[in-house]
Amino acid sequence: MRLQEIIGIIRENFTLALVGVIVVGIIFFLGYFIVYRKLLGGKKRLSKKQLLLASLFIGYFIMVIGVTFLNRSSTYPGGVNLAFFSSYREAWYSFSVREWQFLYLNILMFVPFGIFLPLWHARFRKARWTIGMAAVFTLSIETFQLLTGFGIFEVDDLFNNLLGAIIGYGIIMGILTIKDKGIKHSLLYFSPLLLVVLLSGSMFAYYYKKEFGNLIIVPNYKTNMASATITNDVQLDDQRKNVPIYKAPSYTRVSGEEFAVDFFKRQHLDTEDMEVITYPDEGIYRIQGYSIWFQFLDGSYRYTDFSNFDAESKDTNKKTLKDSVTTFDIDIPEDADFQKVDTGIYEWTADKIVNGNQLIDGSLNVQYYNDDTVKNIDNQLITYDKVKDVQIKSEQEAYDEILAGKFKYYPENNRLEALHIDQVEVSYYLDSKGYYQPVYAFQSTIDGREMMIYIPGMD
């Protein structure tokens, strides 16, 4: 999510929390001053500090409910994920900003919980009370999400929320005790925060230092193969081999915007008022009637001319279509396969075409219209540059990983009943740094469904 979207969610739920606090305040006023004080003659008074902290906590509570429930629709079938740290592994293998955001926001969301309670009442200055209340709160949220379909029950969410509460508790207790017990004692309270910062910093430093990126095809947890029947039609090679690794034409936000400007200008469009929306992984560029969705990692994109709503698709021949595509500065290799998909819709496919030190792979889909123009382009046809040769594991080693359940597949109850391997080949998969890594692609049938199993080629 972009920062603006996060701020928007906070602003929206802050308004909800403010209204909620006002409503609760009115109810409290009627109950305390009219019923308790006047009708029942109660004498107990509440301090302004307690009222303020109670109001803040109620507002915080409402915001958490808004984020975890009201901003979602009940579209999940309900499920349980008890694989500890699976969300961390998913974030690591994809190394997606969005995945890391979810993790850290889940932690951050409960930091105020750990801060408010010790301030509100002395009892909660004992860790067991604050952490216990945080456990009850987050467990209630996860259980309610499961029962209502607003989410799934995830043990990682419980851990992250509790960690956030522990960090918040440590921060406030460190501040409250620094004067009486000194800095050394307070540092113990700050240690959860310092540990998270240290581990996070080390992990990100390691990632950016290592040569190649991570592969999202690596599973978050093993598939249970205990009762699986496994058959294989392939004669597996047990020798390691050297194959090339390639690099995609990756872009930054600046170079991505330059690409969009050049693209529109080739179509004689004015880019002065171009709207730019950027996310960590992609950019959206719009001018009146046109848009480009651009992927920074490999330079693939989708282009739309919205005048297509006033036109009809039209068939044409390959040469005319190729000439039209050339005006978009798209170079199609001669060896690419060409086919008609539907009326006016055509596709070129390049299956790992090697051209010197380059590899061309992917597909190009275009749609032609009755005004003799192309108005829709989905360009996944990427030219990769060779980086160097790398040694990859043998087919047998890759197959052994499948036998051990180390592949991405999520059957019900994490159990696989029948697996048949039809074919295996060396293919390629884009990693999180834009390298096109060699992988083994096993054409398989799993529990009656045809699918491809990918195993990373490099150790």
Rosetta blueprint (number, residue, H / E / L):
1 M L
2 R L
3 L H
4 Q H
5 E H
6 I H
7 I H
8 G H
9 I H
10 I H
11 R H
12 E H
13 N H
14 F H
15 T H
16 L H
17 A H
18 L H
19 V H
20 G H
21 V H
22 I H
23 V H
24 V H
25 G H
26 I H
27 I H
28 F H
29 F H
30 L H
31 G H
32 Y H
33 F H
34 I H
35 V H
36 Y H
37 R H
38 K H
39 L H
40 L L
41 G L
42 G L
43 K L
44 K L
45 R L
46 L L
47 S L
48 K H
49 K H
50 Q H
51 L H
52 L H
53 L H
54 A H
55 S H
56 L H
57 F H
58 I H
59 G H
60 Y H
61 F H
62 I H
63 M H
64 V H
65 I H
66 G H
67 V H
68 T H
69 F H
70 L H
71 N L
72 R L
73 S L
74 S L
75 T L
76 Y L
77 P L
78 G L
79 G L
80 V E
81 N E
82 L L
83 A L
84 F L
85 F L
86 S H
87 S H
88 Y H
89 R H
90 E H
91 A H
92 W H
93 Y H
94 S H
95 F L
96 S L
97 V H
98 R H
99 E H
100 W H
101 Q H
102 F H
103 L H
104 Y H
105 L H
106 N H
107 I H
108 L H
109 M H
110 F L
111 V H
112 P H
113 F H
114 G H
115 I H
116 F H
117 L H
118 P H
119 L H
120 W H
121 H L
122 A H
123 R H
124 F H
125 R H
126 K L
127 A H
128 R H
129 W H
130 T H
131 I H
132 G H
133 M H
134 A H
135 A H
136 V H
137 F H
138 T H
139 L H
140 S H
141 I H
142 E H
143 T H
144 F H
145 Q H
146 L H
147 L H
148 T H
149 G L
150 F L
151 G L
152 I L
153 F E
154 E E
155 V H
156 D H
157 D H
158 L H
159 F H
160 N H
161 N H
162 L H
163 L H
164 G H
165 A H
166 I H
167 I H
168 G H
169 Y H
170 G H
171 I H
172 I H
173 M H
174 G H
175 I H
176 L H
177 T H
178 I H
179 K H
180 D H
181 K H
182 G H
183 I H
184 K H
185 H H
186 S H
187 L H
188 L H
189 Y H
190 F H
191 S H
192 P H
193 L H
194 L H
195 L H
196 V H
197 V H
198 L H
199 L H
200 S H
201 G H
202 S H
203 M H
204 F H
205 A H
206 Y H
207 Y H
208 Y H
209 K H
210 K L
211 E L
212 F L
213 G L
214 N L
215 L L
216 I L
217 I L
218 V L
219 P L
220 N L
221 Y L
222 K L
223 T L
224 N E
225 M L
226 A L
227 S L
228 A L
229 T E
230 I E
231 T E
232 N E
233 D L
234 V L
235 Q L
236 L L
237 D L
238 D L
239 Q L
240 R L
241 K E
242 N E
243 V E
244 P E
245 I E
246 Y E
247 K E
248 A L
249 P L
250 S L
251 Y L
252 T L
253 R H
254 V H
255 S H
256 G H
257 E H
258 E H
259 F H
260 A H
261 V H
262 D H
263 F H
264 F H
265 K H
266 R H
267 Q L
268 H L
269 L L
270 D L
271 T L
272 E L
273 D L
274 M L
275 E E
276 V E
277 I E
278 T E
279 Y L
280 P L
281 D L
282 E E
283 G E
284 I E
285 Y E
286 R E
287 I E
288 Q L
289 G L
290 Y E
291 S E
292 I E
293 W E
294 F E
295 Q E
296 F L
297 L L
298 D L
299 G L
300 S L
301 Y E
302 R E
303 Y E
304 T E
305 D E
306 F H
307 S H
308 N H
309 F H
310 D H
311 A L
312 E L
313 S E
314 K L
315 D L
316 T L
317 N L
318 K H
319 K H
320 T H
321 L H
322 K H
323 D H
324 S H
325 V H
326 T H
327 T L
328 F L
329 D L
330 I L
331 D L
332 I L
333 P L
334 E L
335 D L
336 A L
337 D E
338 F E
339 Q E
340 K E
341 V E
342 D E
343 T L
344 G L
345 I E
346 Y E
347 E E
348 W E
349 T E
350 A E
351 D E
352 K E
353 I E
354 V E
355 N E
356 G L
357 N L
358 Q E
359 L E
360 I E
361 D E
362 G E
363 S E
364 L E
365 N E
366 V E
367 Q E
368 Y E
369 Y E
370 N L
371 D L
372 D L
373 T L
374 V E
375 K E
376 N E
377 I E
378 D E
379 N E
380 Q L
381 L L
382 I E
383 T E
384 Y E
385 D E
386 K E
387 V E
388 K E
389 D E
390 V E
391 Q E
392 I E
393 K L
394 S L
395 E H
396 Q H
397 E H
398 A H
399 Y H
400 D H
401 E H
402 I H
403 L H
404 A L
405 G L
406 K L
407 F L
408 K L
409 Y L
410 Y L
411 P L
412 E H
413 N H
414 N H
415 R E
416 L L
417 E L
418 A E
419 L E
420 H E
421 I E
422 D E
423 Q E
424 V E
425 E E
426 V E
427 S E
428 Y E
429 Y E
430 L E
431 D L
432 S L
433 K L
434 G L
435 Y E
436 Y E
437 Q E
438 P E
439 V E
440 Y E
441 A E
442 F E
443 Q E
444 S E
445 T E
446 I E
447 D L
448 G L
449 R E
450 E E
451 M E
452 M E
453 I E
454 Y E
455 I E
456 P E
457 G L
458 M L
459 D L
